[in-house]
Amino acid sequence: MTISVITPNWPAPSGVRAFTTTRRGGVSLPPYESLNLGDHVGDDPAAVSENRSRLCLELNLPAEPRWLSQVHGIRCCDASKVDAPIEADAQFTDQTGVVCAVLTADCLPLLLCDAAGTRVAAAHAGWRGLLNGVIESSVQAMGSGSELMAWLGPAIGPTAFEVGEEVREAFVSHDAAANAAFVPEGEGKWLADIYRLARQRLAACGVNRVYGGELCTYSDPERFYSYRRDGETGRLASLIWLE
């Protein structure tokens, strides 16, 4: 089976390449079928290794992606200096041929590039990272927000992402405008729009050219892994690099 990917619908410069994988095209067995790229979720290591090899081969990647040890934090590291997985939830580069990567299964994968096509970044933004500033740290690593554009990849959608009152309060205490991203669901529960929250944070950083944000992992089991939906499941990869 050929690997199936999502190509960002954004006007990035021609030298910027980016994809998000789907769950199609690998060798992993249920419940990870089939293109699981996460090596920390209980899948057969040999299957993950084969999936990663297929990813490099079929997408004609210039190098092995720089995989991170993601911890729902806000650190954004320089991908050109990542040899072994380090604890971080975002990475950037201004070097050609260095593939930035993040893994997700409901959390928001966010890709950034500058208008000149000289810098790119990838960030893993679950609600904790989003709340605490992973977008802000990523934009800061990239330079001026007004020179950047962003693409919001497949994440849990606004009709599926149920959170407690404490999550809403935390976002609203940071920015009262965040209240618009929450819809009451009854008995202290809310439906959160992670895409809207991300757009608000990006706008506050000066990033106003924002694309994507229409793909829900939870409601599309044929294409996407979803931790909220399935519990034990695989991980998608979002990749960006400079040619």
C-alpha positions in Angstrom: 0.0 0.0 0.0 1.3 3.4 -0.9 1.7 6.0 1.9 -1.2 8.5 1.9 -0.4 12.0 3.1 -2.1 15.4 3.5 -0.4 18.3 1.8 -0.9 21.7 3.5 -3.1 24.1 1.6 -1.0 27.2 2.1 1.0 29.5 -0.2 4.4 28.5 1.2 7.5 29.4 -0.9 8.5 26.8 -3.4 11.5 25.6 -1.4 9.3 24.7 1.6 8.1 21.1 1.6 5.5 19.8 4.1 3.2 16.8 4.7 1.1 15.2 7.4 0.8 11.4 7.2 -2.4 9.5 7.5 -2.7 6.0 9.0 -2.5 4.4 5.5 0.5 2.7 3.9 2.4 0.9 6.7 2.9 -2.5 8.2 1.7 -2.1 11.8 -1.0 -4.5 13.0 -4.2 -3.6 14.9 -4.7 -1.4 16.9 -1.9 0.5 15.2 -2.8 -0.2 11.6 -1.0 0.6 9.6 1.4 3.6 9.3 2.1 4.1 13.0 5.3 6.3 13.3 5.4 6.5 17.1 7.9 4.3 18.9 6.5 5.0 22.3 2.9 3.6 22.1 3.5 -0.2 22.4 3.7 -1.1 18.8 6.2 -3.7 17.5 9.5 -1.8 17.1 10.3 -3.6 13.9 7.0 -2.4 12.4 7.7 1.2 13.5 11.2 1.0 12.0 9.8 -0.3 8.7 7.1 2.4 8.6 9.7 5.1 9.2 11.9 3.6 6.4 8.9 3.6 4.0 8.2 7.2 5.0 11.7 8.3 4.0 11.7 6.3 0.8 8.2 7.1 -0.6 8.2 10.8 0.3 11.8 11.1 -1.0 12.9 12.8 2.2 16.4 14.3 2.1 17.2 12.8 5.5 15.7 10.9 8.4 13.2 13.2 10.3 14.5 14.6 13.6 12.2 12.8 16.0 11.6 14.4 19.4 10.7 13.0 22.8 7.5 15.0 23.3 6.4 15.9 26.8 3.5 18.4 26.3 5.9 21.2 27.0 6.9 24.4 25.2 10.6 23.9 24.3 11.5 24.7 20.7 14.9 23.3 19.8 17.2 23.8 16.8 16.6 20.7 14.6 20.0 20.9 13.0 21.5 20.1 16.5 19.2 17.2 17.3 21.0 13.9 16.8 19.1 11.7 19.3 15.5 12.4 20.4 15.6 15.1 23.1 12.7 16.4 25.2 11.0 19.1 23.3 7.7 19.8 21.6 8.8 21.9 18.7 11.8 22.4 16.5 12.9 24.8 13.8 15.7 25.0 11.2 17.2 27.4 8.7 19.3 24.6 7.1 18.3 22.8 3.9 17.7 19.1 4.1 16.9 19.0 7.8 13.4 17.4 8.3 11.5 18.8 11.4 8.9 16.4 12.7 6.2 16.1 15.4 3.9 13.2 16.2 0.2 13.5 17.1 -3.0 11.6 17.6 -5.5 14.4 18.4 -3.1 17.1 19.6 -2.6 19.9 17.1 0.4 19.7 14.7 1.4 23.2 13.7 3.8 24.0 10.8 5.4 27.4 10.3 7.5 29.0 7.6 8.7 32.5 6.7 7.7 34.3 3.6 11.2 34.2 2.2 11.4 30.4 2.6 14.5 30.5 4.8 13.2 29.1 8.1 10.6 26.4 9.0 9.3 24.9 12.2 7.0 22.1 13.5 5.2 22.2 16.8 3.2 19.7 18.8 0.3 21.6 20.6 -1.9 19.7 22.9 -4.0 21.8 25.2 -1.3 21.9 27.9 1.4 23.0 25.4 -0.9 25.4 23.8 -1.9 26.9 27.1 1.6 27.3 28.4 3.2 28.8 25.3 4.5 26.3 22.7 3.2 28.5 19.9 4.9 31.6 21.4 8.2 29.8 21.9 8.1 28.5 18.3 7.3 31.9 16.8 10.1 33.4 18.9 12.6 30.9 17.6 11.5 31.7 14.0 11.8 35.5 14.4 9.2 38.2 13.5 5.7 36.8 13.6 4.6 39.2 10.8 6.9 37.5 8.4 5.5 34.0 9.1 2.6 31.8 7.9 1.2 28.8 9.7 -0.7 25.7 8.8 -2.9 23.8 11.3 -2.9 20.1 10.7 -5.3 17.3 11.6 -6.4 17.5 15.3 -9.4 16.7 17.4 -12.2 18.9 16.2 -14.5 21.4 18.0 -17.4 19.0 18.2 -15.4 16.2 19.8 -12.9 17.8 22.2 -14.5 17.7 25.6 -12.7 19.4 28.5 -13.4 20.3 32.1 -14.1 23.7 33.6 -10.5 24.0 34.8 -9.2 23.9 31.2 -11.5 26.7 30.1 -10.7 28.8 33.1 -7.0 28.4 32.5 -7.3 29.7 28.9 -9.7 32.5 29.8 -7.4 33.7 32.7 -4.6 34.0 30.1 -6.9 35.8 27.5 -10.5 36.6 28.0 -11.1 36.2 24.3 -10.5 32.5 24.7 -14.0 32.1 26.1 -15.3 32.2 22.5 -13.5 28.9 21.8 -15.6 27.0 24.4 -19.2 25.8 24.1 -20.9 24.5 27.2 -21.6 20.7 27.2 -23.3 20.4 30.6 -22.2 19.7 34.2 -18.9 21.4 34.1 -17.9 20.1 30.7 -17.1 22.2 27.6 -16.3 21.6 23.9 -13.1 23.3 23.1 -12.0 24.5 19.7 -8.3 23.9 19.6 -8.0 25.5 16.2 -9.6 28.8 17.4 -7.3 28.8 20.5 -4.3 28.3 18.3 -5.4 31.1 15.9 -5.8 33.5 18.9 -2.3 32.7 20.1 -0.8 33.1 16.6 -2.5 36.4 16.1 -1.2 37.6 19.5 2.3 36.8 18.1 1.7 38.7 14.9 1.0 35.7 12.8 -2.1 36.5 10.8 -1.6 34.2 7.7 -3.0 31.0 9.1 -4.3 28.1 7.0 -5.8 24.6 7.6 -7.7 23.7 10.7 -10.5 21.8 9.0 -9.5 18.1 9.6 -10.8 16.3 12.7 -8.9 13.2 13.8 -11.6 12.0 16.1 -14.3 11.8 13.5 -12.3 10.3 10.6 -11.1 6.8 11.8 -10.3 5.7 8.2 -7.5 8.3 7.9 -6.4 9.4 11.3 -5.4 8.0 14.7 -7.2 9.4 17.7 -6.2 8.9 21.3 -9.5 10.2 22.6 -11.4 7.8 20.3 -9.3 4.7 20.6 -7.0 4.9 23.6 -4.3 2.4 22.4 -3.4 3.7 18.9 -0.7 5.0 16.6 0.7 8.4 15.8 0.7 10.6 12.7 3.7 12.6 11.7 3.8 16.2 10.4 7.0 17.0 8.6 8.5 20.2 7.2 11.9 21.0 5.6 13.7 23.3 3.2 14.8 21.9 -0.1 
